[in-house]
Amino acid sequence: MTVYDTAQLVRFDPDRFTTRRVFESPDGLVVWFGFQPGQALREHQTSSRAWIQVLKGKVAVEVDQDRVTLEAGQNVVLAPEVPHSVTALEQSILQVVLFPHPHRHTLLDVES
């Protein structure tokens, strides 16, 4: 059993959002994002299904012209190849689960 602690693993940077790969296997990838208010993950897409969970704070997720505000405890699932963006409305921690593991997409494309 492995215990993960957001307080110890997620850092906040005043200039850009941060990422931490928490778990990775051939079946999937789990990444934690740390956002300060106003920081954004620009529009991108992945070859995987993306389950976005807000662990702390509040974010706006945009897909096409649709925008949804999610708070801690809320989730959204996006189908593969769906362009989307995320903007932090307050200091936030997101857990993103990508399954299956992305083969054509890399977080290096969107990390700041």
Secondary structure, 3 states (H helix, E strand, C coil): CCCCCHHHHCCCCCCCCEEEEEEEECCEEEEEEEECCCCEEEEECCCCEEEEEEEECEEEEEECCEEEEEECCCEEEECCCCCEEEEECCCEEEEEEEECCCCCCCHHHCCC
